[in-house]
Amino acid sequence: MPLLPRWWYAEDHASIIGAYRNLQAYCRNRGLEYVYFTSEDLQRETGDEDRHEVERVMHENRALKPIFQAGIGTIYKP
């Protein structure tokens, strides 16, 4: 999922994390059946604090069912 540049430039941490909190709705609105998420997805766009919070949000989101994990990546079914 692309993050909006205005969030990055404004250091809008709540919007960045909120986008991942609402990932199931994002997928549903676009007809996506799977999400591939890696620990490197936010490497360029966010700092360590946001990355760790997004990873926590992804792992704790009960609407996303992890179906496969290998190395740095996990495939989820929303």
C-alpha positions in Angstrom: 0.0 0.0 0.0 1.5 3.3 -1.0 1.7 5.9 1.8 0.7 9.4 0.9 3.7 11.7 0.5 2.0 14.4 2.6 2.0 12.0 5.6 5.7 11.4 5.2 6.6 15.1 4.8 4.4 16.2 7.6 5.6 13.4 9.8 2.0 12.4 10.3 2.6 9.2 12.3 -1.1 8.7 13.1 -2.1 8.6 9.4 0.7 6.3 8.5 -0.1 3.8 11.3 -3.9 4.3 10.7 -3.5 3.2 7.1 -2.3 -0.2 8.2 -4.9 -0.4 10.9 -7.5 -0.1 8.2 -5.8 -2.5 5.7 -8.8 -4.8 5.5 -11.1 -2.0 4.2 -8.3 -1.0 1.8 -8.2 -4.5 0.4 -11.9 -4.9 0.3 -12.4 -1.6 -1.6 -9.9 -2.8 -4.3 -10.9 -6.4 -4.6 -7.6 -7.7 -3.1 -7.7 -11.2 -1.7 -4.2 -11.3 -0.3 -1.6 -8.9 1.2 2.1 -9.5 1.2 3.8 -7.6 4.0 7.5 -7.5 4.9 9.5 -6.0 7.7 11.3 -4.0 4.9 8.1 -2.4 3.4 8.5 0.9 5.3 12.3 1.0 5.4 12.6 4.2 3.2 9.4 6.0 4.2 9.3 5.8 8.0 11.5 5.8 11.1 12.1 2.9 13.4 9.2 3.9 15.8 6.6 3.9 13.0 7.9 0.7 11.5 7.7 -1.1 14.8 4.2 0.2 15.4 3.0 -0.8 12.0 4.4 -4.3 12.4 2.6 -4.5 15.8 -0.7 -3.3 14.2 -0.3 -5.9 11.4 0.4 -8.8 13.7 -2.4 -7.9 16.1 -5.1 -7.2 13.5 -7.5 -10.1 13.8 -9.1 -9.2 10.5 -5.9 -10.3 8.7 -5.2 -14.0 8.8 -1.6 -14.9 8.2 -1.5 -17.8 5.8 2.2 -18.1 4.9 5.4 -16.7 6.4 9.0 -17.0 5.2 12.0 -14.9 5.9 11.0 -11.2 6.3 7.5 -11.6 4.6 4.1 -12.8 5.6 1.1 -13.3 3.3 -2.2 -12.3 4.9 -5.8 -13.0 3.8 -8.0 -10.0 4.8 
